[in-house]
Amino acid sequence: MGFSFTRFKDRISGIVDSGSRRLATASRPVRAIGYCLLRGLIWAVYLCPGSHMRKTATAYSDALDCRPPRKIYAGFVSGIARVAYRMEVLSQGRTAMIDTLFRMPEKLRFEAILRENSGALLVMPHCHGSLLMVRGLAARYPTLMLIREPKNDARAAAQRRYFKHMGCEVLDVRRTHEALVARAVLKALREGKIVIGTVDRIKKAPPADEPVSRTSDNVRAMAFGKPVGIAGWPARFAERCNVPILPVMAEHSESEVVMHIGDPIKADGIVATTQSWLNTLEQFFRRYPGEWIFVYDKHWSRLLQNRMAENRASDAALAILPVQSSRGSSK
């Protein structure tokens, strides 16, 4: 059986949750030792022979054509330890500490977009600071957050400790009937609220001649040059309520949680609109590669590894061509 990032999270969540509860109230030296051990555990997963995490980081690095895989993974490791502590602080209701971390460099532009459009639909990827960013956002603007709780009941219950202190309405789309979800989203957008949700789950792409799946809310789009099936609901709701889609991403550092925003996207057909916001998220991934945690999900990992293998096979074939050509011309 292959590696499953979801199963990995399910297995370590109990240990991380229990440890984080204790460490959040421990002295600073004890906390430092505890989170150092956590970082060591996550590095050990990377260093194991045949590691899924290392293969994914290598393929991700190849797609970005920028920094070494270890450096990308180092950002992932540091972010996990940092967010484990801060999410525990949030679960204890110590929201003032979290709110002071929040920063939005383009606040004036963001507020202008809200005024001009009477609300917005924000799409974000799974990042270290995503929930912390939403908490900072909700403390300042009326917000509805859409979440997808884990299938694992224990991990889902552990996460609910955080949602109690988000400062906004939180709606689980997995355990809530889709009609009720649609009603809540439409109501929030029509009231001029912000609706925000994570959108980077992917599945097998629908066929090119039928790019919108009739049986699921998936749209064919291109990511890192490869076809994927990705959520169509942002385009549907944006078009129905005549609000823009605003791609956002959290950058989580030692001193702050920064909310970066892309250009607003007006709905113009479900396929074109979906591709537009996905293009912006891909640009964010290239700028902040260590922040995106969902790259280690099996679907993204498979896409990136297949992409790298195909490109290397193509390069190898091209390298052979001149040799074959010169042999043929000498006859």
LINLIN-V323132 format. One record per residue. N is the residue number from 0. RES is the residue in three letters. SS is DSSP state (2 for helix, 1 for strand, 0 for the rest). OMEGA is omega in whole degrees, 0 to 359 (* if undefined). D_LAST is the distance of its C-alpha to the last C-alpha in whole Angstrom. Layout:
BEGIN
N,RES,SS,OMEGA,D_LAST / N,RES,SS,OMEGA,D_LAST
END
This chain:
BEGIN
0,MET,0,182,52 / 1,GLY,0,180,50 / 2,PHE,0,174,51 / 3,SER,0,179,54 / 4,PHE,2,179,55 / 5,THR,2,179,58 / 6,ARG,2,179,59 / 7,PHE,2,179,59 / 8,LYS,2,179,61 / 9,ASP,2,185,63 / 10,ARG,2,183,63 / 11,ILE,2,186,64 / 12,SER,2,180,66 / 13,GLY,2,179,69 / 14,ILE,2,181,69 / 15,VAL,2,182,68 / 16,ASP,2,180,71 / 17,SER,2,180,73 / 18,GLY,2,181,72 / 19,SER,2,178,72 / 20,ARG,2,182,76 / 21,ARG,2,185,77 / 22,LEU,2,183,75 / 23,ALA,2,180,76 / 24,THR,0,181,80 / 25,ALA,0,177,79 / 26,SER,0,183,79 / 27,ARG,2,178,77 / 28,PRO,2,179,76 / 29,VAL,2,178,76 / 30,ARG,2,181,73 / 31,ALA,2,179,71 / 32,ILE,2,182,71 / 33,GLY,2,181,70 / 34,TYR,2,173,67 / 35,CYS,2,177,66 / 36,LEU,2,178,66 / 37,LEU,2,178,64 / 38,ARG,2,179,61 / 39,GLY,2,179,61 / 40,LEU,2,182,61 / 41,ILE,2,175,58 / 42,TRP,2,180,56 / 43,ALA,2,177,56 / 44,VAL,2,180,55 / 45,TYR,2,187,52 / 46,LEU,2,178,51 / 47,CYS,0,177,51 / 48,PRO,0,180,48 / 49,GLY,0,185,46 / 50,SER,0,174,48 / 51,HIS,2,183,48 / 52,MET,2,180,50 / 53,ARG,2,178,47 / 54,LYS,2,180,44 / 55,THR,2,179,46 / 56,ALA,2,179,46 / 57,THR,2,180,43 / 58,ALA,2,177,41 / 59,TYR,2,178,44 / 60,SER,2,179,43 / 61,ASP,2,180,40 / 62,ALA,2,181,41 / 63,LEU,2,180,43 / 64,ASP,0,183,41 / 65,CYS,0,191,44 / 66,ARG,0,181,45 / 67,PRO,0,179,45 / 68,PRO,2,181,46 / 69,ARG,2,181,49 / 70,LYS,2,177,50 / 71,ILE,2,181,50 / 72,TYR,2,178,52 / 73,ALA,2,176,54 / 74,GLY,2,177,56 / 75,PHE,2,182,56 / 76,VAL,2,180,58 / 77,SER,2,181,60 / 78,GLY,2,180,61 / 79,ILE,2,181,62 / 80,ALA,2,182,64 / 81,ARG,2,184,66 / 82,VAL,2,179,66 / 83,ALA,2,179,68 / 84,TYR,2,186,71 / 85,ARG,2,176,71 / 86,MET,2,177,71 / 87,GLU,2,175,74 / 88,VAL,2,178,76 / 89,LEU,2,182,75 / 90,SER,2,178,76 / 91,GLN,0,179,79 / 92,GLY,0,180,80 / 93,ARG,0,189,80 / 94,THR,2,181,78 / 95,ALA,2,179,79 / 96,MET,2,180,77 / 97,ILE,2,183,74 / 98,ASP,2,181,75 / 99,THR,2,179,75 / 100,LEU,2,188,72 / 101,PHE,1,177,70 / 102,ARG,1,179,69 / 103,MET,0,183,68 / 104,PRO,0,182,66 / 105,GLU,0,183,66 / 106,LYS,2,182,69 / 107,LEU,2,179,71 / 108,ARG,2,179,68 / 109,PHE,2,181,68 / 110,GLU,2,176,72 / 111,ALA,2,178,71 / 112,ILE,2,179,68 / 113,LEU,2,181,71 / 114,ARG,2,184,74 / 115,GLU,2,187,72 / 116,ASN,2,181,70 / 117,SER,0,179,73 / 118,GLY,0,180,71 / 119,ALA,1,176,68 / 120,LEU,1,184,65 / 121,LEU,1,177,64 / 122,VAL,1,183,61 / 123,MET,1,173,60 / 124,PRO,0,174,57 / 125,HIS,0,178,59 / 126,CYS,1,178,59 / 127,HIS,0,188,61 / 128,GLY,0,185,64 / 129,SER,2,181,64 / 130,LEU,2,177,67 / 131,LEU,2,178,69 / 132,MET,2,179,67 / 133,VAL,2,177,69 / 134,ARG,2,178,72 / 135,GLY,2,179,72 / 136,LEU,2,183,71 / 137,ALA,2,178,74 / 138,ALA,0,185,77 / 139,ARG,0,185,76 / 140,TYR,0,176,75 / 141,PRO,0,191,76 / 142,THR,1,168,73 / 143,LEU,1,178,72 / 144,MET,1,175,70 / 145,LEU,1,179,68 / 146,ILE,1,174,67 / 147,ARG,0,183,65 / 148,GLU,0,176,67 / 149,PRO,0,174,65 / 150,LYS,0,180,65 / 151,ASN,0,186,67 / 152,ASP,2,181,70 / 153,ALA,2,180,71 / 154,ARG,2,177,69 / 155,ALA,2,180,70 / 156,ALA,2,180,73 / 157,ALA,2,182,72 / 158,GLN,2,181,71 / 159,ARG,2,177,74 / 160,ARG,2,180,76 / 161,TYR,2,187,74 / 162,PHE,2,179,74 / 163,LYS,0,186,78 / 164,HIS,0,181,78 / 165,MET,0,179,75 / 166,GLY,0,179,77 / 167,CYS,0,175,76 / 168,GLU,1,180,76 / 169,VAL,1,184,73 / 170,LEU,1,179,72 / 171,ASP,1,184,70 / 172,VAL,0,178,68 / 173,ARG,0,186,67 / 174,ARG,0,177,71 / 175,THR,0,181,72 / 176,HIS,0,186,72 / 177,GLU,2,178,69 / 178,ALA,2,178,72 / 179,LEU,2,177,74 / 180,VAL,2,180,71 / 181,ALA,2,180,70 / 182,ARG,2,181,74 / 183,ALA,2,180,74 / 184,VAL,2,180,71 / 185,LEU,2,180,72 / 186,LYS,2,181,76 / 187,ALA,2,181,74 / 188,LEU,2,180,72 / 189,ARG,2,176,75 / 190,GLU,0,178,77 / 191,GLY,0,180,75 / 192,LYS,0,170,74 / 193,ILE,1,170,71 / 194,VAL,1,184,69 / 195,ILE,1,179,66 / 196,GLY,1,177,64 / 197,THR,1,190,61 / 198,VAL,0,188,58 / 199,ASP,0,171,55 / 200,ARG,0,180,55 / 201,ILE,1,175,52 / 202,LYS,1,176,51 / 203,LYS,0,184,48 / 204,ALA,0,171,47 / 205,PRO,0,181,48 / 206,PRO,0,183,46 / 207,ALA,2,182,44 / 208,ASP,2,175,46 / 209,GLU,2,192,50 / 210,PRO,0,178,50 / 211,VAL,1,183,53 / 212,SER,0,179,54 / 213,ARG,0,185,57 / 214,THR,0,179,58 / 215,SER,0,181,58 / 216,ASP,0,181,58 / 217,ASN,1,182,55 / 218,VAL,1,177,52 / 219,ARG,1,178,49 / 220,ALA,1,181,47 / 221,MET,1,176,45 / 222,ALA,1,184,45 / 223,PHE,0,177,42 / 224,GLY,0,182,40 / 225,LYS,1,180,41 / 226,PRO,1,177,43 / 227,VAL,1,169,47 / 228,GLY,1,186,50 / 229,ILE,1,190,53 / 230,ALA,1,177,56 / 231,GLY,0,185,57 / 232,TRP,2,179,61 / 233,PRO,2,180,61 / 234,ALA,2,181,60 / 235,ARG,2,182,62 / 236,PHE,2,180,65 / 237,ALA,2,180,64 / 238,GLU,2,183,64 / 239,ARG,2,183,67 / 240,CYS,2,179,69 / 241,ASN,0,175,68 / 242,VAL,0,179,67 / 243,PRO,0,169,64 / 244,ILE,1,182,62 / 245,LEU,1,176,62 / 246,PRO,1,180,59 / 247,VAL,1,176,60 / 248,MET,1,179,59 / 249,ALA,1,171,61 / 250,GLU,1,190,61 / 251,HIS,1,182,63 / 252,SER,0,179,64 / 253,GLU,0,189,66 / 254,SER,0,185,69 / 255,GLU,0,171,68 / 256,VAL,1,186,66 / 257,VAL,1,176,65 / 258,MET,1,177,64 / 259,HIS,1,181,61 / 260,ILE,1,176,61 / 261,GLY,1,177,58 / 262,ASP,1,178,59 / 263,PRO,1,183,61 / 264,ILE,1,176,59 / 265,LYS,0,180,61 / 266,ALA,0,181,60 / 267,ASP,0,184,58 / 268,GLY,0,188,57 / 269,ILE,2,183,56 / 270,VAL,2,181,52 / 271,ALA,2,181,52 / 272,THR,2,179,55 / 273,THR,2,179,54 / 274,GLN,2,181,50 / 275,SER,2,182,52 / 276,TRP,2,177,54 / 277,LEU,2,176,52 / 278,ASN,2,180,50 / 279,THR,2,178,52 / 280,LEU,2,179,53 / 281,GLU,2,176,49 / 282,GLN,2,176,50 / 283,PHE,2,180,53 / 284,PHE,2,180,51 / 285,ARG,2,181,48 / 286,ARG,2,184,51 / 287,TYR,0,188,53 / 288,PRO,2,182,51 / 289,GLY,2,183,54 / 290,GLU,2,187,56 / 291,TRP,1,185,54 / 292,ILE,0,186,55 / 293,PHE,2,176,54 / 294,VAL,2,181,51 / 295,TYR,2,171,51 / 296,ASP,0,188,52 / 297,LYS,2,183,50 / 298,HIS,2,178,49 / 299,TRP,2,180,48 / 300,SER,2,180,46 / 301,ARG,2,180,44 / 302,LEU,2,183,43 / 303,LEU,2,178,42 / 304,GLN,2,177,40 / 305,ASN,2,179,38 / 306,ARG,2,182,37 / 307,MET,2,180,36 / 308,ALA,2,180,34 / 309,GLU,2,180,32 / 310,ASN,2,180,32 / 311,ARG,2,176,30 / 312,ALA,2,178,28 / 313,SER,2,179,27 / 314,ASP,2,180,26 / 315,ALA,2,179,24 / 316,ALA,2,179,22 / 317,LEU,2,180,21 / 318,ALA,2,181,21 / 319,ILE,2,186,18 / 320,LEU,2,180,16 / 321,PRO,2,179,15 / 322,VAL,2,179,13 / 323,GLN,2,181,12 / 324,SER,2,182,11 / 325,SER,2,177,9 / 326,ARG,2,181,7 / 327,GLY,2,183,6 / 328,SER,2,182,6 / 329,SER,0,181,4 / 330,LYS,0,*,0
END
